[in-house]
Amino acid sequence: MAEAKIKGVLFDLGETLLTFGKVDTLGLFKEGGQGAYAFLKTRNQPTGSLKCFLKKHLLLVQIYNLWSAIIGRDFDSAKLLRRINEKKGVVLSDEQWQEFAWCWYEPLSRLAAIENDIKETLGRLKDAGIKLGILSNTFINSFSLERHLERLGILDSFDVRLYSYQFPYRKPNKRIFLAAAERLGVLPENTVFVGDRMDTDVAGSRRANMFSVIKRAYTNSKKKIPKNIITIEKIAELPGVIESINHRKPAGSSGEDNVT
């Protein structure tokens, strides 16, 4: 029997492993900011007025987001929040700064949904000897994201968890996909990447010579997906997809099989 082609799977986070749907970004920012403001207040830290607090933080995040789009590199929002508040005289322990960052993310975390059988699906993949990892474009610090994943009970399913703010580039730059495969300990051609976006997830993973799988979501509902790109409705379909890939006749390389 030929050796299995697929030895690793990398997942995007938002709208792939976690489903948020369309959200009120500004409303969530204000709710998170109110929680962060109250956190500082209860610890007798300097805050100023709530209105000024929210306005200043929103402006800075918008500026950094714009700059990230220009240079193709994400920033660590937790470090940014800490830096601007330390300049105002806020003094917290490292653990408290992490809690402060969590206050901003917590309202969004409450909106997230996962598939009912996601733990079973991830377990099936791991039982088959497949290494699992996360590769996400994000400025949200790993502490908040992994606290969320732990609460959902799926954190330990992943051998590696990588976030773009930790790198000098982000998806669709193929270097971040290659770096993720190396961290996972799997060759790119033996790796499946599962995401929801054609422009970042599919484009980048194909450049890195991975198998691309796109999960149907609102982010791609109006996109034309090429026929040779595997699509799924649920992560639960992935074990079957991998089995199908592993039993393909060797008509060409994985890269040829996966590229239009």
C-alpha positions as CSV (number, residue, x, y, z in Angstrom):
1,M,0.0,0.0,0.0
2,A,1.3,3.4,-0.9
3,E,2.2,5.8,1.8
4,A,-0.6,8.3,2.6
5,K,-0.1,11.7,0.9
6,I,-1.7,13.8,3.7
7,K,0.2,13.9,6.9
8,G,-0.9,17.3,8.2
9,V,-3.8,19.7,8.2
10,L,-3.6,23.5,8.8
11,F,-6.8,25.4,9.6
12,D,-7.7,29.0,9.4
13,L,-9.5,30.3,12.5
14,G,-12.4,32.7,11.8
15,E,-15.2,31.3,9.7
16,T,-13.4,28.0,9.4
17,L,-12.9,26.5,12.9
18,L,-14.9,29.2,14.5
19,T,-18.0,30.7,12.9
20,F,-18.7,34.3,13.9
21,G,-20.8,35.4,10.9
22,K,-21.3,39.1,10.0
23,V,-20.7,41.1,13.2
24,D,-21.1,44.7,14.3
25,T,-17.4,45.5,14.5
26,L,-17.9,48.9,16.0
27,G,-20.4,47.7,18.5
28,L,-18.2,44.9,19.6
29,F,-15.2,47.3,19.9
30,K,-17.3,49.6,22.1
31,E,-18.5,46.7,24.3
32,G,-14.9,45.4,24.7
33,G,-13.6,48.9,25.4
34,Q,-16.2,49.4,28.1
35,G,-15.1,46.1,29.7
36,A,-11.5,47.1,29.5
37,Y,-12.2,50.6,30.9
38,A,-14.1,49.0,33.9
39,F,-11.1,46.7,34.4
40,L,-8.8,49.6,34.8
41,K,-11.2,51.5,37.0
42,T,-11.6,48.7,39.5
43,R,-7.8,48.6,39.8
44,N,-7.6,52.4,40.4
45,Q,-5.7,53.0,37.2
46,P,-5.8,56.3,35.3
47,T,-8.4,56.2,32.5
48,G,-9.9,59.6,31.7
49,S,-13.4,59.7,30.4
50,L,-14.9,56.6,28.7
51,K,-15.7,58.6,25.6
52,C,-12.0,59.7,25.2
53,F,-10.8,56.2,26.1
54,L,-12.8,54.6,23.4
55,K,-12.1,57.2,20.8
56,K,-8.3,57.1,21.3
57,H,-8.2,53.3,21.2
58,L,-10.4,53.1,18.1
59,L,-8.3,55.6,16.2
60,L,-5.0,53.8,17.0
61,V,-6.3,50.4,16.0
62,Q,-7.7,51.9,12.7
63,I,-4.4,53.5,12.0
64,Y,-2.4,50.3,12.7
65,N,-4.9,48.2,10.7
66,L,-4.5,50.5,7.7
67,W,-0.7,50.4,7.9
68,S,-0.8,46.6,8.2
69,A,-2.8,46.5,4.9
70,I,-0.2,48.6,3.3
71,I,2.9,46.7,4.4
72,G,1.3,43.2,4.5
73,R,2.3,42.6,8.2
74,D,0.0,42.4,11.2
75,F,0.7,43.9,14.6
76,D,0.2,42.6,18.2
77,S,-2.8,44.5,19.5
78,A,-2.1,43.4,23.1
79,K,1.4,45.1,22.9
80,L,-0.2,48.2,21.3
81,L,-2.8,48.4,24.1
82,R,-0.2,48.0,26.8
83,R,2.1,50.6,25.3
84,I,-0.4,53.3,24.9
85,N,-1.9,52.8,28.4
86,E,1.5,52.6,30.1
87,K,2.2,56.1,28.6
88,K,-0.8,57.3,30.5
89,G,0.6,55.9,33.8
90,V,-1.2,52.5,33.9
91,V,0.7,50.0,35.9
92,L,-0.3,46.3,35.8
93,S,1.3,42.9,36.1
94,D,1.9,40.8,33.0
95,E,-1.1,38.7,33.9
96,Q,-3.3,41.7,34.3
97,W,-2.3,43.1,30.9
98,Q,-3.4,39.8,29.5
99,E,-6.7,40.1,31.2
100,F,-7.0,43.7,29.9
101,A,-6.5,42.4,26.3
102,W,-9.1,39.6,27.0
103,C,-11.6,42.3,28.0
104,W,-11.5,43.7,24.4
105,Y,-11.9,40.2,22.8
106,E,-14.4,38.7,25.1
107,P,-17.6,40.1,23.5
108,L,-16.5,38.6,20.1
109,S,-15.7,35.3,21.7
110,R,-19.3,35.0,22.9
111,L,-20.5,35.1,19.3
112,A,-18.4,32.2,18.1
113,A,-19.9,28.9,17.2
114,I,-18.3,25.5,16.5
115,E,-19.6,22.4,14.9
116,N,-21.3,20.1,17.4
117,D,-19.0,17.2,16.4
118,I,-15.8,19.2,15.9
119,K,-14.0,17.4,18.7
120,E,-14.9,14.1,17.3
121,T,-13.7,15.2,13.8
122,L,-10.4,16.5,15.1
123,G,-10.0,13.3,17.1
124,R,-10.5,11.1,14.0
125,L,-7.8,13.0,12.2
126,K,-5.3,12.7,15.0
127,D,-6.1,9.0,15.5
128,A,-5.2,8.6,11.8
129,G,-1.8,10.0,12.5
130,I,-2.4,13.4,11.0
131,K,-0.8,16.4,12.6
132,L,-3.1,19.4,13.1
133,G,-2.3,23.1,13.3
134,I,-3.8,26.6,13.1
135,L,-2.5,29.4,10.9
136,S,-4.6,32.6,11.1
137,N,-4.2,36.2,10.0
138,T,-4.9,38.2,13.1
139,F,-3.7,41.1,15.3
140,I,-5.4,39.4,18.4
141,N,-2.8,38.1,20.8
142,S,-2.4,34.4,21.2
143,F,-3.3,34.6,24.9
144,S,-6.9,35.6,24.1
145,L,-7.3,33.3,21.2
146,E,-6.0,30.3,23.0
147,R,-8.0,31.1,26.1
148,H,-11.1,31.0,23.8
149,L,-10.1,27.7,22.2
150,E,-9.4,26.2,25.6
151,R,-12.9,27.2,26.8
152,L,-14.3,25.5,23.7
153,G,-12.4,22.4,24.5
154,I,-10.3,22.2,21.3
155,L,-7.0,23.9,22.1
156,D,-5.1,20.7,22.8
157,S,-6.2,19.2,19.4
158,F,-3.6,21.3,17.6
159,D,0.1,20.6,17.5
160,V,1.0,24.1,16.5
161,R,-0.9,27.4,16.7
162,L,0.5,30.2,14.6
163,Y,-0.8,33.8,14.2
164,S,0.3,36.3,11.6
165,Y,1.4,39.0,14.0
166,Q,4.2,36.6,15.1
167,F,5.7,36.8,11.5
168,P,7.0,39.6,9.3
169,Y,4.4,38.6,6.7
170,R,0.9,37.2,6.5
171,K,-1.4,35.2,4.2
172,P,-1.4,35.0,1.2
173,N,2.5,35.3,1.4
174,K,3.6,31.7,0.7
175,R,6.4,32.0,3.2
176,I,4.0,31.9,6.2
177,F,2.5,28.7,4.8
178,L,5.9,27.2,4.4
179,A,6.9,28.2,7.9
180,A,3.7,26.7,9.3
181,A,4.3,23.4,7.5
182,E,7.9,23.3,8.8
183,R,6.7,24.0,12.4
184,L,4.2,21.2,11.9
185,G,6.9,18.9,10.7
186,V,5.2,18.0,7.5
187,L,6.1,18.7,3.9
188,P,3.9,21.3,2.1
189,E,2.9,18.7,-0.5
190,N,1.6,16.5,2.3
191,T,-0.4,19.2,3.8
192,V,-4.0,20.3,3.5
193,F,-4.9,23.9,4.2
194,V,-8.6,24.6,5.2
195,G,-9.8,28.2,5.1
196,D,-12.7,30.3,4.0
197,R,-11.1,33.0,1.7
198,M,-10.0,32.6,-1.9
199,D,-7.7,35.6,-1.8
200,T,-5.6,34.6,1.3
201,D,-6.2,30.9,2.2
202,V,-6.5,29.3,-1.2
203,A,-4.1,31.6,-3.1
204,G,-1.4,31.3,-0.5
205,S,-1.7,27.6,0.2
206,R,-1.6,26.8,-3.5
207,R,1.5,28.9,-4.0
208,A,3.1,26.8,-1.2
209,N,2.1,23.6,-3.1
210,M,-0.4,22.5,-0.5
211,F,-3.8,21.0,-1.1
212,S,-6.5,23.7,-0.7
213,V,-9.9,23.1,0.8
214,I,-12.3,26.0,1.2
215,K,-15.1,25.9,3.7
216,R,-18.4,27.6,2.6
217,A,-19.0,30.8,4.6
218,Y,-20.5,34.2,4.1
219,T,-17.0,35.4,3.2
220,N,-17.0,33.4,0.0
221,S,-20.7,33.2,-0.8
222,K,-20.4,35.6,-3.8
223,K,-17.0,34.3,-5.0
224,K,-16.6,32.0,-8.0
225,I,-14.7,29.0,-6.7
226,P,-12.8,27.0,-9.4
227,K,-14.0,23.5,-9.9
228,N,-10.7,21.9,-9.0
229,I,-10.8,23.5,-5.5
230,I,-12.3,21.2,-2.9
231,T,-15.2,22.7,-1.1
232,I,-16.8,21.6,2.2
233,E,-19.8,22.7,4.2
234,K,-18.5,21.4,7.5
235,I,-15.2,20.4,9.0
236,A,-16.8,16.9,9.6
237,E,-16.4,16.3,5.8
238,L,-12.6,16.6,6.0
239,P,-11.7,13.0,6.9
240,G,-13.5,11.8,3.8
241,V,-11.8,14.5,1.7
242,I,-8.4,13.4,2.9
243,E,-9.2,9.7,2.2
244,S,-10.2,10.7,-1.3
245,I,-6.9,12.6,-1.8
246,N,-4.9,9.7,-0.5
247,H,-6.6,7.3,-3.0
248,R,-6.1,9.5,-6.1
249,K,-4.2,7.9,-8.9
250,P,-0.7,9.4,-9.2
251,A,-1.5,11.3,-12.5
252,G,0.9,14.1,-11.5
253,S,2.3,15.9,-8.5
254,S,0.1,17.4,-5.8
255,G,0.9,20.8,-7.0
256,E,-0.3,20.0,-10.5
257,D,-3.4,18.3,-9.1
258,N,-4.2,21.4,-7.1
259,V,-3.7,24.2,-9.5
260,T,-5.8,25.4,-12.4
